[in-house]
């Protein structure tokens, strides 16, 4: 019987591990899964095991020379010159044992999500271990070795011949996915992220619109530092509605980095859990309105692994599987289980307590600047909503 959603997971996805001090930790996936299980919203029969992606599948995006370099790096056989060439062995993307195999599992998990949806086993599929959107054709970047989202889109185009809308709400620009399809009119990318004036990777300007046949199918909203909920949600909803109506995709792929929160240590945005309730609710609504429900969701960034990411990512599943967000108190047993391991006091509620939200003196100025960004980004859709 067809499910409305599947959750892709096995312990193998935890093997993508740089080192214990690295900000990118797959413990986020485990904490999110455990929160859902303690909430009673994720059951054993909801879980779909991943598979390992083949080299041919990875080669839909990445050069085979690069794939070979990743293989050799994971076995300690890559020269210093090659490490530099391929973006491996850096502070952001250090080498770890069997990194090719671990990375291939993350890609395979996303492809398993794709096939579950496009063979009608489920309307929606979630792979929280994926969303590595900075990986390039021949180079690792920003914690990302293989770009599972880009590979999944290329896989959808080749195997199913469908038009894909990719929506990226990570605080960092979804550069690797954008550049992979910059000439492709059958893939539309929309990224809402902190402006590159302050944040890696420094790209994602409004002027990045695509080239050749792909011109007009790339959309970017580089929002101002310290943006809060109201402005973020207004831009996200206005842009998503305008772009999907403009492009009319067959399927939606979303990347759900959870690093726009005010507690995130690597970014400068000031959103709360409100945006992580709205993000999946709107994606769910529009997937059913335009795509017959076909929606693949991936994880991504998010570096407050204890207080922010589990709540944010769990809401994606709650919407996918149960068509609503969770509210009120977090499960006591989840807090009691993980508090001894957390360097922070864990939150008590699904939402952020109002007294903990930051006060931003420039709020009105930021909102006005963001509105100008929205109008500039969407003027070609002819569907901009002005205040």
C-alpha positions, 0 to 999 in steps of 0.5 A: 500500500502506498504511504504518504511518507518514508523516512530513509535511515540506517546506522550506515549514514552515521559513518560520514564522520570527519572527526569529533570536533568537526561542526558537521555531525551526523549525530543530528540525524540520530537526535532527530530520529530519536525525538520523533520516536519518543514523540510517537510520530515515527514508527519502524515501518516508516523507515526505508533503508538506504543503499550505496550509490554506484559510481555511475550514479555519482558520475552523473555530476562528479568527474570520475577522476575526482571520484577516484581521488576520494577513494584513494584519499579514504585509503591514505593514498592521495598526495598533498598536491592532489588534496589541494586540487580536489579540496580534500584534507582541508579544515572544512573537509578533512579526509577520513577513512573510507570516505568514498563508501560513507559518501556513497551511502548518503547519495544512495539514501537520497536516491532511495528517497527519489525512487520511493516517490517516483515508483509510487511507494510514497508521496514524500520521502525524507533523508536527513543525512543528505543535503550536501549542497556545496560539492562540485563536479571535481572538488569537495567544498564546505563539508560536502564530498559528493553532492547528493542533491545534485546527483538526485536531480540528474538522476530524476532527469535521466531516469524519469525525465521530470522537471525539478524545482530545487528549493534550498533554505540553508543559511549558506547559498546552495552553490553546488546545486545551482552551478550543476544546472545553470544551463538547464531549463528543466531544473529551477533552483531557488535559494534563500540564504544569508548574503554572501557579503558575510558568509561562505560561500560568498555567492548567491547574488540576485544577478545569478540567473542562469546562462544559455537555455538555463537563463531565467531558471535560477533564483536567489534571495541573499537576505541581510544578516540578523533577519528575523522570522517575519521577513524570512517567512514573507520572502520564503513564501512569496518567492516559493509561490511565485517561482513554482507557479512560474516553473510548474515542476513535476517534483520538488526537492528541498534542502533543509539546512537548519542554520538560520536560527539565532542559536546557530554558531556559524551564521548571522541570521536570527530566525526562530523555530517559527520558520522551521514550522512554515518551511515544510508546511508550505513545501507540503502544500505546494507539492500537492497543489502542483506536483501530485504530492511528489516531494523529496526533502533532505537535511543539510547545515545546522550547527547547533546539533542539540537545541535547534536541529532535532526540533527543526528537522523533526517538523519536516517529518511531522508535516510529511507523515501527519500533515501538521507540526508538533507543538507544546512540550518536548518528550520528557524521556528524550530530554532525560536521555540526551541531557547528560550528553549535551553541552547545553540545556536542552529546550523544553518546547517545540517552539522557542520561548519568547523571552529568549528571542534576540532584539534587533534594533535594525529590524525595519531597515533589514525588512526593507532591504529584504523586500527589495531583494525579493522584488529584484529576484522575482521581477521576471516571474511577474508575480511579485507581491509588494507590501 
